[in-house]
Amino acid sequence: MAAAAHDWQSYAARIAESPSADALAAIEHELFGRKAGVLTVALKDMGTLSPDERRAKAVELNEAKKSFTEAIELKRKELGSPSGDQLKIGDGIDVSMELPAHEEGHLHLIPEFIRSIEEVFGRMGFDVWTGPEIETEDLNFNLLNIPPEHPARDGQDTFWINPSTSSGQGPNSKQVLRTHTSPVQIRYMQTHKPPFRMVCPGKVYRKDSDATHSPMFHQFEGLMIGKDITVGHLKAVLIEALTELIGRKVEFRFRTGYFPFVEPGLEMDMMWQGDLSESREGKWLEMGGCGMVHPNVLRNVDIDPEQWQGFAFGFGVERPLMIKHRIPDLRSFYEGDLRFLKQF
């Protein structure tokens, strides 16, 4: 066994000088092989020794095993890291090559357009405000001067929340999925003093679905209250903002319309020219409603209509996008078809 102890140093030298991973693996097998490994055999032979010899030999073999294990692991890492000369001779990377093509994610058209809306109106001095998508009947209808018999409250148009899941009590606390973002205007007026101007983009819900309607869609509404705000201000703001947002040459017209929360009420139409005969180019298309805020709405939020007046408007987000990008079917926005989304 004395001779075996003397041989440990030769193994240490061989490990340190191993020229390759294969050579190192051969030494490792020679030392730790399950049947004929030098250390394996030495550990088995300890049973033939006296207790004192066994104790001394155990210390020697354990130290050798630990030392060889660490030396082999260190050498393996060294062999696995190419040297400067190896890189210079054998590395096949051409640093002048162009990077391989890869796909990058991007915003969906709708949130991207909403950001544009916020930016355009922000430059005009409008605040951006948001609110919850589940609203009370009071905020969604009553405070907006929408009478109890108005068809907008009908179950054919509105998603009402089941009373058993609603926490509110009383006729004014029934809950709905908001049918417009106008409740956000009420919330804003309840917490701000005029003069002010704001826009409120967000999701809204109505029971409607076809090529130009969706049960869930996006709106952006706006409000401007001051001492001497007129319909002229309303028209100027909308024409300027929508022309920039759509980025195409378009024509606008305003015609009278009825909305309970504005008086007088107007509807805004848009017409544009293009080369897609199957779409709505060259025809007037309704974009949304607008008008001067009804005095009753101002009274409902404790703003004196004798001192303050202003305008409000509401438009869908998807319809301007359809015009901007010549998209014939609104449902394309929600189908998740990568062939459609990659175009933008």
VOVEXZA-918710 format. One line per field, with one value per residue (C-alpha): x, y, z; residue in three letters; residue number from 1. Coordinates in pm, 1 decimal, always signed. Each point is the difference from the previous one (the first is absolute). Layout:
xx c(X; ...)
yy c(Y; ...)
zz c(Z; ...)
resn c(ALA; ...)
resi c(NUM; ...)
END
This chain:
xx c(+0.0; +301.6; +77.0; -360.8; +25.5; +309.8; -174.2; -259.7; +240.0; +43.4; -377.1; -13.1; +266.5; -181.5; -324.4; +173.5; +165.6; -304.6; -4.5; -372.2; -334.5; +28.1; +339.1; -139.4; -298.6; +236.4; +189.8; -327.7; -111.7; +336.5; -37.4; -373.8; -112.0; -263.7; +191.7; +369.2; +45.5; +314.8; -181.1; -296.9; +222.0; +199.5; -320.4; -115.5; +336.7; -31.5; -196.1; +322.9; +181.9; +26.4; -209.9; +291.6; +113.3; -359.2; -40.6; +315.9; -76.7; -353.9; +139.0; +250.2; -253.4; -266.6; +251.2; +111.7; -358.6; -87.2; +320.1; -44.8; -370.1; +78.1; +298.5; -203.5; -286.8; +239.9; +178.3; -330.5; -102.1; +339.4; -29.3; -354.1; +105.5; +180.1; +325.1; +85.3; +200.9; -283.6; -247.7; +233.2; +54.0; -325.0; -280.3; -235.0; -196.7; +2.9; -63.7; -71.8; -306.2; -345.1; -216.1; -253.7; -352.1; -220.0; -348.4; -70.7; -323.8; -192.7; -312.0; -335.3; -163.5; -261.3; +222.6; +244.6; -277.3; -120.9; +350.2; -13.8; -335.1; +144.1; +301.6; -197.2; -254.2; +273.6; +167.4; -332.5; +3.0; -241.5; +45.1; -26.8; -236.4; -119.9; -272.0; -140.3; -166.0; -277.1; -210.4; -314.0; -319.5; +26.1; +333.7; -65.6; -348.8; -164.6; +263.6; +39.7; -363.1; -104.2; -367.3; -129.1; -192.6; +293.9; +67.7; +369.9; -99.0; -179.4; +135.0; +43.4; +280.2; +142.3; +176.4; -157.4; +177.9; -197.7; -146.9; +111.0; +364.0; -41.3; +95.9; -211.8; -342.8; -278.9; -101.7; +303.8; +261.8; -88.1; +312.7; +74.2; +294.6; +42.8; -155.0; +223.0; +290.0; -225.4; -13.3; +368.1; -96.5; -242.8; +268.5; +241.8; -248.3; -82.2; +365.2; +118.8; -102.0; -37.4; +151.4; +140.1; +33.2; +40.8; -17.1; -87.0; +86.3; -103.3; -200.2; -380.1; -266.5; -323.0; -204.0; +92.8; +221.3; +59.7; +266.1; -9.7; -112.1; +137.4; -149.1; +323.5; +170.6; +198.5; -106.9; +165.7; -211.9; +89.8; -126.8; +89.3; -163.4; +67.0; -161.6; -52.2; +41.6; -203.8; -85.9; +277.7; +254.8; -152.5; +29.2; +353.3; +128.4; -157.6; +103.5; +357.5; +34.4; -162.7; +183.9; +330.8; -101.4; -124.0; +283.2; -199.1; -179.5; -357.2; -312.5; -223.8; -358.7; -214.1; -374.8; -251.2; -54.9; -162.2; +196.0; -149.1; +323.1; +62.1; -209.6; +29.1; +118.0; +201.4; +116.1; +332.4; +44.5; +317.7; +71.0; +330.5; +119.4; +196.9; +43.1; -192.1; -337.2; -145.9; +39.3; -165.1; +231.1; -181.9; -301.2; -88.7; +59.4; -125.6; +289.1; -166.5; -209.7; +79.4; -161.1; -23.4; -28.9; -360.9; -62.3; -157.1; +326.8; +190.7; -253.8; +32.0; +369.8; -50.3; +128.3; -208.3; -116.4; -60.0; +375.3; +154.4; -64.0; +189.7; -4.3; +27.0; +66.0; +26.4; +151.6; +92.3; +369.6; -43.4; -184.1; +272.1; +251.8; -203.5; +10.6; +368.4; +110.6; -284.5; -121.1; -343.1; -107.6; +23.8; +18.0; +351.0; +129.5; -102.3; +66.0; +368.7; +102.1; +374.7; -24.4; -219.7; +196.0; +342.4; -106.0; +19.8)
yy c(+0.0; +227.5; -15.3; +94.8; +301.2; +113.1; -20.4; +271.3; +274.8; -150.7; +4.4; +364.6; +83.6; -192.3; +183.5; +337.9; -88.7; -158.5; +126.4; -62.7; -80.0; -360.7; -45.6; +148.9; -236.2; -298.6; +104.7; +52.2; -351.8; -140.1; +151.3; -34.0; -291.5; -212.1; -330.6; +68.5; +363.4; +50.0; +186.6; -237.2; -305.1; +169.7; +76.9; -361.3; -134.2; +195.1; -292.2; -205.2; +258.4; +25.1; +268.3; +243.0; -53.7; +33.5; +332.7; +147.5; -136.0; +142.9; +348.8; -40.5; -132.5; +259.5; +282.9; -148.8; -41.5; +362.1; +133.6; -193.9; +91.5; +372.1; -21.8; -182.9; +250.8; +294.0; -153.5; -78.8; +369.2; +102.4; -231.2; +121.0; +367.2; +69.7; +191.3; +309.0; -206.2; -250.1; +278.3; +161.6; -323.1; -189.8; +249.8; +10.9; +312.8; +272.1; +323.3; +183.2; -215.3; +157.2; -110.7; -268.1; +124.4; -18.0; +114.0; +275.9; +60.8; +324.0; +164.3; -107.9; +263.2; +96.8; +85.6; +161.0; +221.9; +83.2; +121.2; +220.1; +139.4; +83.4; +164.1; +210.3; +125.1; +39.0; +257.2; +186.1; +13.0; -287.4; -220.0; -377.1; -167.7; -357.6; -174.2; -347.0; -214.2; -106.2; +306.9; +84.0; +85.5; +344.3; +80.1; -180.4; +145.8; +220.0; +269.5; +22.3; +112.3; -330.1; -52.3; -331.3; -79.4; +61.2; -300.5; -0.8; -154.2; -287.9; -349.0; -27.2; +259.0; -13.5; -275.2; +22.2; -162.7; -272.9; +158.7; -300.7; +83.7; +375.6; +159.9; +310.3; +62.4; +219.9; +107.2; +224.2; -259.1; -272.9; -93.1; -31.2; -57.7; +360.6; +74.6; +302.7; +176.0; +296.0; -107.2; +91.2; +355.2; +8.1; -128.8; +262.6; +286.2; -116.0; +38.7; +298.7; +361.8; +174.1; +112.5; -334.9; -229.7; -378.5; -317.7; -348.5; -301.3; -351.5; -317.8; +7.6; -268.4; -25.6; -289.9; +39.4; -199.0; +21.9; +124.3; +351.0; -74.9; -207.2; -84.6; +133.4; +292.6; +312.1; +361.4; +329.6; +278.0; +356.3; +295.5; +369.5; +240.7; +374.0; +342.9; +54.9; -338.9; -23.1; -248.7; +162.8; -121.4; -347.8; -21.4; +139.3; -245.5; -307.0; +82.2; +75.5; -311.4; -253.3; +130.5; -56.7; -336.8; -147.2; +149.4; +12.3; +269.7; -11.0; +214.0; +68.1; +101.9; +62.7; -60.8; +27.3; -300.8; -81.7; -106.3; +53.9; +135.0; +277.1; +286.6; +73.7; -343.2; -66.9; -304.0; +10.8; -173.8; -58.6; -71.2; -92.0; -106.1; -313.2; -290.1; -279.8; -7.5; -260.8; +219.2; +323.8; +242.9; +284.3; -36.6; +178.7; -214.2; +91.0; +36.8; +96.1; +242.8; +333.1; +323.2; +258.9; -152.0; +1.5; +238.5; -285.5; -195.8; +299.7; +42.8; -369.9; +53.7; +336.9; +216.6; +313.1; -1.0; +376.5; +52.3; -295.8; -174.7; -235.9; -285.4; -377.4; -261.0; -377.9; -215.4; -363.3; -84.0; -281.1; +197.0; +265.4; -285.9; -174.7; +317.8; +62.1; -349.8; -88.8; -291.8; -120.8; -206.1; +110.9; -361.3; -29.5; +194.3; -277.1; -325.2; -21.4; -87.6; +65.1; +49.9; +300.9; +134.8; -25.6; +248.7; +276.1)
zz c(+0.0; +54.0; -371.1; -81.7; +228.7; -180.9; -337.7; +90.8; -102.3; -345.6; -50.7; +105.7; -257.8; -275.0; +73.5; -16.4; -332.6; -171.2; -359.4; -64.8; +154.5; -120.5; +171.0; +319.6; -14.5; -32.4; +315.9; +185.3; -93.5; +101.5; +345.1; +65.9; -220.9; +176.1; -31.9; -63.1; +100.3; +208.5; +275.0; -18.7; +50.3; +278.5; +189.6; -35.0; +126.8; +324.6; +144.2; +16.9; +216.3; +377.0; +170.7; +36.1; -360.3; -121.3; +179.8; -149.9; -347.9; +7.4; +63.8; -283.9; -252.7; +82.9; -43.0; -331.7; -120.6; +85.9; -154.0; -327.6; -27.6; +31.1; -236.5; -267.9; +22.7; -27.6; -298.2; -169.5; +23.2; -132.5; -299.9; -66.9; -30.1; -327.5; +23.2; -201.4; -248.1; -43.7; -65.7; -248.6; -191.1; +32.5; +67.4; -299.4; +95.9; -261.3; +190.5; -324.1; -74.0; +28.5; +290.3; -90.8; -55.8; +308.2; +87.7; +246.8; +182.0; -26.4; +133.6; -133.5; -221.6; +259.1; +302.1; -241.3; -140.0; +351.8; +82.7; -307.5; +115.7; +340.2; -160.4; -250.6; +254.2; +259.3; -223.9; +0.8; +380.0; +72.6; +308.8; -44.5; +249.0; +49.4; +200.0; +82.0; -264.9; +241.3; +79.1; +196.3; -181.2; +156.6; -162.6; -327.5; -58.9; +263.9; +48.8; -378.5; -34.5; -162.1; +95.2; +140.8; -320.3; -230.8; -231.8; +94.1; +333.9; -168.9; +52.0; -377.2; +18.4; +352.4; +197.3; +346.6; +293.8; +176.5; +318.8; +205.9; -79.9; +37.6; +329.5; -54.2; +145.6; -135.1; -351.8; -55.5; +89.8; -248.6; -191.9; -371.4; -227.6; -105.6; -338.0; -58.9; +170.4; +89.8; +369.6; +13.8; -98.5; +294.7; +237.1; -129.3; +41.8; +352.8; +104.0; -209.5; -19.5; -338.6; -225.2; -116.6; -298.3; +3.1; -211.2; +126.0; -220.3; +97.7; -61.9; -19.7; -43.2; -200.7; -136.7; -365.4; -235.8; -375.3; -244.3; +147.0; +359.3; +285.6; +343.6; +149.2; -167.2; +86.0; +25.3; +60.0; +135.5; +81.7; +194.1; +6.8; +246.0; +18.6; +12.4; -373.1; -173.1; -323.5; -274.6; -200.8; +254.2; -19.6; -378.0; -7.0; +262.7; -162.3; -356.4; +105.0; +218.5; -234.1; -306.0; +179.8; +144.9; -329.4; -202.4; -322.8; -194.1; +126.4; -9.1; +299.2; +42.4; +307.8; +13.0; +278.3; +222.5; +331.8; +307.6; +348.5; +147.0; -258.0; -134.8; -283.0; -113.8; -314.5; -192.8; -179.3; -337.4; -195.0; -366.3; -160.7; -342.9; -80.3; -236.9; +174.2; -171.0; +234.5; +310.8; +107.7; -182.9; -168.3; +231.9; +321.4; +309.6; +345.1; +244.7; +327.1; +197.0; +158.7; +114.2; +276.2; +348.1; +119.8; +292.9; +198.6; -16.9; +136.0; +282.5; +88.5; +78.2; +174.9; -285.2; -60.4; -366.7; +27.2; +38.7; -183.3; -327.5; -224.1; -245.0; +15.1; -268.8; -33.1; -273.4; -47.3; -23.6; -252.7; -267.8; -53.4; -10.3; -270.1; -206.4; +64.2; -98.9; -241.2; +211.8; -122.2; +303.4; +362.0; +118.3; -143.4; +301.7; +241.9; -187.2; +93.8; -357.2; -22.6; -374.6; +67.7; +297.3; -167.6; -264.1; +257.5)
resn c(MET; ALA; ALA; ALA; ALA; HIS; ASP; TRP; GLN; SER; TYR; ALA; ALA; ARG; ILE; ALA; GLU; SER; PRO; SER; ALA; ASP; ALA; LEU; ALA; ALA; ILE; GLU; HIS; GLU; LEU; PHE; GLY; ARG; LYS; ALA; GLY; VAL; LEU; THR; VAL; ALA; LEU; LYS; ASP; MET; GLY; THR; LEU; SER; PRO; ASP; GLU; ARG; ARG; ALA; LYS; ALA; VAL; GLU; LEU; ASN; GLU; ALA; LYS; LYS; SER; PHE; THR; GLU; ALA; ILE; GLU; LEU; LYS; ARG; LYS; GLU; LEU; GLY; SER; PRO; SER; GLY; ASP; GLN; LEU; LYS; ILE; GLY; ASP; GLY; ILE; ASP; VAL; SER; MET; GLU; LEU; PRO; ALA; HIS; GLU; GLU; GLY; HIS; LEU; HIS; LEU; ILE; PRO; GLU; PHE; ILE; ARG; SER; ILE; GLU; GLU; VAL; PHE; GLY; ARG; MET; GLY; PHE; ASP; VAL; TRP; THR; GLY; PRO; GLU; ILE; GLU; THR; GLU; ASP; LEU; ASN; PHE; ASN; LEU; LEU; ASN; ILE; PRO; PRO; GLU; HIS; PRO; ALA; ARG; ASP; GLY; GLN; ASP; THR; PHE; TRP; ILE; ASN; PRO; SER; THR; SER; SER; GLY; GLN; GLY; PRO; ASN; SER; LYS; GLN; VAL; LEU; ARG; THR; HIS; THR; SER; PRO; VAL; GLN; ILE; ARG; TYR; MET; GLN; THR; HIS; LYS; PRO; PRO; PHE; ARG; MET; VAL; CYS; PRO; GLY; LYS; VAL; TYR; ARG; LYS; ASP; SER; ASP; ALA; THR; HIS; SER; PRO; MET; PHE; HIS; GLN; PHE; GLU; GLY; LEU; MET; ILE; GLY; LYS; ASP; ILE; THR; VAL; GLY; HIS; LEU; LYS; ALA; VAL; LEU; ILE; GLU; ALA; LEU; THR; GLU; LEU; ILE; GLY; ARG; LYS; VAL; GLU; PHE; ARG; PHE; ARG; THR; GLY; TYR; PHE; PRO; PHE; VAL; GLU; PRO; GLY; LEU; GLU; MET; ASP; MET; MET; TRP; GLN; GLY; ASP; LEU; SER; GLU; SER; ARG; GLU; GLY; LYS; TRP; LEU; GLU; MET; GLY; GLY; CYS; GLY; MET; VAL; HIS; PRO; ASN; VAL; LEU; ARG; ASN; VAL; ASP; ILE; ASP; PRO; GLU; GLN; TRP; GLN; GLY; PHE; ALA; PHE; GLY; PHE; GLY; VAL; GLU; ARG; PRO; LEU; MET; ILE; LYS; HIS; ARG; ILE; PRO; ASP; LEU; ARG; SER; PHE; TYR; GLU; GLY; ASP; LEU; ARG; PHE; LEU; LYS; GLN; PHE)
resi c(1; 2; 3; 4; 5; 6; 7; 8; 9; 10; 11; 12; 13; 14; 15; 16; 17; 18; 19; 20; 21; 22; 23; 24; 25; 26; 27; 28; 29; 30; 31; 32; 33; 34; 35; 36; 37; 38; 39; 40; 41; 42; 43; 44; 45; 46; 47; 48; 49; 50; 51; 52; 53; 54; 55; 56; 57; 58; 59; 60; 61; 62; 63; 64; 65; 66; 67; 68; 69; 70; 71; 72; 73; 74; 75; 76; 77; 78; 79; 80; 81; 82; 83; 84; 85; 86; 87; 88; 89; 90; 91; 92; 93; 94; 95; 96; 97; 98; 99; 100; 101; 102; 103; 104; 105; 106; 107; 108; 109; 110; 111; 112; 113; 114; 115; 116; 117; 118; 119; 120; 121; 122; 123; 124; 125; 126; 127; 128; 129; 130; 131; 132; 133; 134; 135; 136; 137; 138; 139; 140; 141; 142; 143; 144; 145; 146; 147; 148; 149; 150; 151; 152; 153; 154; 155; 156; 157; 158; 159; 160; 161; 162; 163; 164; 165; 166; 167; 168; 169; 170; 171; 172; 173; 174; 175; 176; 177; 178; 179; 180; 181; 182; 183; 184; 185; 186; 187; 188; 189; 190; 191; 192; 193; 194; 195; 196; 197; 198; 199; 200; 201; 202; 203; 204; 205; 206; 207; 208; 209; 210; 211; 212; 213; 214; 215; 216; 217; 218; 219; 220; 221; 222; 223; 224; 225; 226; 227; 228; 229; 230; 231; 232; 233; 234; 235; 236; 237; 238; 239; 240; 241; 242; 243; 244; 245; 246; 247; 248; 249; 250; 251; 252; 253; 254; 255; 256; 257; 258; 259; 260; 261; 262; 263; 264; 265; 266; 267; 268; 269; 270; 271; 272; 273; 274; 275; 276; 277; 278; 279; 280; 281; 282; 283; 284; 285; 286; 287; 288; 289; 290; 291; 292; 293; 294; 295; 296; 297; 298; 299; 300; 301; 302; 303; 304; 305; 306; 307; 308; 309; 310; 311; 312; 313; 314; 315; 316; 317; 318; 319; 320; 321; 322; 323; 324; 325; 326; 327; 328; 329; 330; 331; 332; 333; 334; 335; 336; 337; 338; 339; 340; 341; 342; 343; 344)
END
